[in-house]
Amino acid sequence: MKTIILLASESVHWIKFYNFATIPEIKSCRLIAIVGKKNYINFPDFQKKHFQHIYQVPYLFIDEVLWPLDPKAVSEVVRKELQHNSAAHTYIISVDEGNVELSGQLREVFHLPGNRAAALLPYRDKVLMKQKLQAKGVRTPHFQIFNASLWLNDAAIYFKKLQAEVGFPFILKPKNSAGSVGVELIETFASFVNFTARKEFFPHDYEVEEYIQGTLYSVNSIIKNDEVLFSEPEEYTDPMLNLTHGKNVIGSIALVAPEQRPKLIAFAEQSLRVLGMVDGVKHMEIFINKHSELIFLEVASRMPGAFIIRNYMDEFNINLANLDLQVQADLPLMIDIKHNIYSFFAIFPKKAGEVIKLNEPNLESGFKIVWNVKKGDILESPKSLMDNCGLLFVENKNREILLEDIAVVQRFKPIETM
């Protein structure tokens, strides 16, 4: 018997994407979840029957997406669980970004199988990942660590220095967050001063990064025993950051041009091999600029966001959440790709003001909207991907009609405010 422990804090609701019924071996496993106390309310009720125990522990709030569970409290739970099984048969899996490092630390402390903290660090630290890739000749944005001393000494001089060395405009980005939290496009000295003066600026170490213009893609890959078992790209109509500028962000596998697909898959594998082929699902973002140059942006060692998981289920009949669990818990797996349907998702930005109307798009394809706001809500302008007013899921057996609907959704105004 194996013990499988899921760690989840901010993304407790992602547990709904596991389809335990399609993993026969799970019935003979002791399935445990450790979740943040305040977020337990988001644990899917229909999944609770699969778990032998769900522990609620304190968590540390860093930002909107990083809510790492309290290491001491989690360690106590792991120690308790080791009374039921040996360390060699106990597996820890992080559901969300905030607990990736903790999962590696726990494996090390308790001598559990799986990826150690040092192996996972290049997938968490956005500076380290680019340093390793640049050393092997992989193109990344030009970047440097934000120097608080130079900024405090003379912000104007430092601003000019960054322009000369990184390029202009440039991006300010936390070196270890996710979901576009704390990311800012700097286009003027005034925006530089205003952003760096915010109280939210200093929970993180920041980096300064070249602003890349081009088409953004993600490549979602599955690694086991130094082998890429599956890899497939998805194209976005806009960089995720553009949600904070009021744009609908759309992602679709159907958008990827046939000639770009093998290039993206090969580039992703090259980058993964440089960073280290640690087992599990990897979510990588890559730009292709106007010169057809592939540029690595960042990568995470976890299953991707919920909307992407759904796209891959619709298109290929594969469940990235299941596969991540099966790989990391060393359970048998079979990847049976069947192209079902064409699909896309759209993330709708919030709009400042009081919500007076929720709209529905006029599409030829079938669709579902999951609203995160309601009439009468008072909203602020979006600051990250978390600040969305709703998600749209669209599917069609006809690729051409789906692509036409993508164009419609790009222009669509999901909510009206006053």
N, C-alpha and C positions, 0 to 999 in steps of 0.2 A: 504493500500500500504506500502511496505517496501522499504527502501533505503539500498542498498548493496554497500559498498565502498571497492574496491580492492586496496591494497598498493603493488607496485612493483617497484623495482629499477634495481638491477643487472639482475633479471630474468623476465623482461618484456616479453621476447619471450615465456615464459611458458604459457602466456595467450592463446596461440593457442590451448592448450589442453582442454580448456573448450568447452563442446558441449552444448551451451545454448539452442539449438533446442530441446534437450531431457529433458529440465526442463520447463514444461508448465507454472509454476508459475512465471518464470522470466519475462514474458511479462507484468505482472502487477506490477513489481518492478521498482524502479528507480535505474539503474545500473550505478555506477560511478567508474572511475579509477583515482588514483593519482600515477603518475609515475615520475621518474627522468628525468629532462629536456634533458640531453645529450643522454639518452637511449630511448627516445620516438621513435626514428627512427626504433627501433626493435619491436614496437607495431604491431601485426599482422593486416594488412589492412582488412582482411575479418571479423575480430571481431568488428571493430569500429562501425558498424551499430547497435550493441546491446547496446551500451553505450549512456546514455543521455548526459554525459559530461566526457571528459578526461582532467584532470588537469596536467600540467607540473610544477614541483617544483624543487628547488635545492636539492642535496643530499650530504651526507658526505662520502668521500671515505676513508675506513679504510684498506681494502685489496681487493683481487681479487673477493671475493664473498660477502663481507659485505659493502653494499652501502646504509646505512639507509637514508631514506628521511629526510629532514630538519624538525624537530618537530614543529617549529614555523610556517613554511609555511603550513604544513599538518593541523595543528590546525586551521588555518585561513580557510582552505577549509572545514573542518568538521563543523566549526561554520556557514559557509555560507550554507552548505547542510542542517543543522538543521532548516533552514527557510522553507524548503520544507517538512519536516517530523518531528515527535517527536523523542526524544532520544530513547524511548522504542521500536521504529520501525526502528532504524538505526543500521546497522551491519557493522563491519569492519573486513576484512579478509586480512591477510598477505600472499602474494603469495610466498615470498622468505624469507630466513633466516634472512636477514639484518633488516627486519621490524617487526619481531615477538614481540620483547619487546615494540616497539613503538605502535603496535596495542593494547597491554594490557594497556599501559599508557593512550592512548586516550579513551579507554572504561571507564577507571576509572575517568578521568578528566571530561568527558562529560556524565557520567552516562549511558553508552550504554550497552546493553546486551552482554554477552560473557566473555571469560577468561580474568582475570585481570593480571597485570604484575607479582604480587607475585606468582600466580599459574603457570605462564609460565617460571619463572626463573629457576626451576629445569630442564627445557628442553633446556635451553640456556647455563647455566653455567656448564661446564663439571666437575668441581671440586665438586660443590654442588650436582649434580646428583649422583656422585659416593659416596659421604659422606652419603647421605640419604639411598642409597641402601645397603652400607656396614653395616650401623646401624641396618638394618633388616635382615642381614645375606645373602644378595645376592652377589655372587662372581663378583668382578670387578677386573681390573688390579690393582696391588699395585701402589700407586701414592703419590705425594706430590707437593705442590706449589713450583715453581722455586724461590729460594731465591737469589735475585740479590746482596744482601749485602755479603753473603758468597762467591758468585762467584767473586765479585770485590775484596774481601779481599785476596783470594787465590784460583784460579780456580782449581789447581791440588788437593788440599785437599778436596775441595767441590766435585770434580769429584769422588774421592774415596769414599766419604760419600754417594753419590747417588748410586754408585755401590753396596755398602753394604746394603743400605736400600730399594732400588727399584729393584735391579737386573741388570744384564748386559748381552747383550746390553739393552739400554733403549730408550724410545721415548720422544722427546721434542715436545709439542703440545700447541697451543694457547687454553686458557680455554673457548673461546667463538666464534671460527670461524667455518668454514665448508669446505667441498670440498677438504680436505687434504692440504689446504693452510697453510703454515708455519709449517708443520709437518716434523720432521726429525728423522731418525733412527740413533742413536749415537752408533758407534761400536768401536771407538778409542778416545783417549784423543784429538788427533789432530782434529777430526771431531767435537768434543764438543767445542773446542776453536774457530774453524773457523765459526761454525754456530752461536754461541752466539755473535760473533763479527760483524755479518751482521747488516746493518742499518735496515733491515726489522724485526729484532728480537724484537724490543721494542714497536711497536704499540700495542702489546697485553700483558696481563698478561699470563705467561706460566705455564704449569704444566709439571712435569716429571713423566712418566708412564712406567710401566712394559711392555716389549716387549712380546706380546703373539704370539706364533707360533701355527698355527692350521688352520682350515677352517673357512672363514668368511661368515656369512649369514646376510641378512637383513630381518626384519619382518615388514610388513606394515599393520597397524591396523586402524580401524575406531571406534571411541568412541563417544557415545551419551548417555547422562543421566546416566553415571556411568556403562554403558554396552558396551562390545566389540561386535560390530555388524559384523565385518569381520576381519580376521587376516590370513595372508598367508606369508610363508617364501620364500626367494629366495637365492640361493647359488652363491658364487663368486669363480672363479678359483684362484684368488689372492686377497690379501688385496688391497684396493684402493691405498695405498701408493706405491705399486709396479709399478704403472704407471710411477712414477718419476724415477724408475730404468730401464725404457725401456721395460716393459712388457705390452702386451695386457691384459686388465682386462675384464673378461667376467662374465655376470650375467644371471642366468636362473632359473626359477621355476622348470624346468624339471630335474635339477641336484639334487634337494633335495631328499635324500633317504626317503622312506615311514616311516621307523622307527624313523627318526629324526624330521619329521614334527610336530607331537603332542608335542614333548618335547620343540621345539622352540616356538610354539604357547603358551604353558603353561608358559614358562619362561618369554616370552614377557609380558603376562598379569600380572604375578606376579610383574614384574618390574614397569609396568605402574601403578599398584595400589599403590605401594610404593611412586612413584613420584607424584601421583595425577591424577585422571581420568578426565582430561580436554577435552572438546569436540573437535572433529576434527580428521584429519588423523595424525598418528604418524609413523615416520620412524626410526626404531631401528636397530642397528648393534650388532651382537652377534658372538663370537667365540666359536667353539668347538675344544678343544685341543686334543692331542694324548691320553689323559687319559679319553676322552669322557666327559670332564667337560665343562659345559656351562658357558661362561664368558661374562658378559655385557660389551660392549664397549662404546656406546653412543646412544643418541636418539634425534630426532628433532620433534617439534610440528608444522609440516607443511607437505604439500604434498612432496613426494620424487622427486629426479631429473627426468628430462624429459624422459630419456631413460627407467627408471623404470616404469613410468606412461604408456609408450607405451607397455611394456611387459605385464602389467596387463590387458590392453585393448585387446591385442591379445589373451591372454590365457583365460581370464574369462569374457570378455565382460563387464568389469566394468571400470568406469572412476574415478580414485582417485581424480582428480581435481574437477569434478562435485560433488562428494560425500562430499569432504571437504567443499565446498561452501554450499551445502544443509544442512549439519549438523550445521555449524557455523551460518548460516542465519535462522536457524529453519524453513526450508522448508520441505515439505513432501518428503520422499525418500523411494525407494524400491530397495533392493539389490538383483538382479536376476542373479545369477551366472550360466553361461553356458560355459562349457569348449569348446573353439573354436579350438585351435591349439597349438602346442608346439613352443616355441620361445626362443631366447636369444638375448642379446645385447653385443657388444664389444666396448670398448673405446680404441682407438689407441693412443699411446704416440707420441709426437713430437720427432724428432731426429735432433741433431745439424747439421747445414750445409745448403747448398742450395738444395732445392728440385729439383731433376732431373727426378723423375718418381713416379707416383701414381699407385699402384698395385691393382688388384682385386683377391680375393681368389677363388680357385677352389672348389666349394661346390655343394653338391647334393640338398641342400635346396634352396628355394627362398630367395633372400636377397636384401637389399638396403644399399648403403653407402652414408652417408652425410659427404662430405669433408669440413674441416675447413681451408685447405691450398691448394695451387695450385703450379704448376710447376714454378720455379723461386723464390719462397719465401725463405727468409733467416730465419732459425729457430734456437732457442736456446734449450738447454736440458730442459725437463719438470720439473716444480717445484710443480705442483699441478694438480688436475683433470681438471682445466681450460686449461691446456697446452696440449690439445689433438689435433691431426691432423685430426681426423675424428671419426664418429660413425658408427657402422655396426648393422643392424637389420636383423635377420634371423628367418624364420618360416618354419615349416614342420608339416604335420599331423602325421608323423611317428617319435615317440620319439627316437628310436634307431638310425635312420639316423641323427636326430638333434644332438644327443650326439657325433656321429662320426665327425660331422662338427665342433663341439666345439673343439675337439682335433686338427682339421686342423687349426682353427683360432688361437689357442694358439701358434702354430709354425709360423704363417703367418707374413711376413714382409710387412707392408702396404705402406711404402714409402722408397724411396732411395734418399740419399743425398750425396753431395760431398763437 
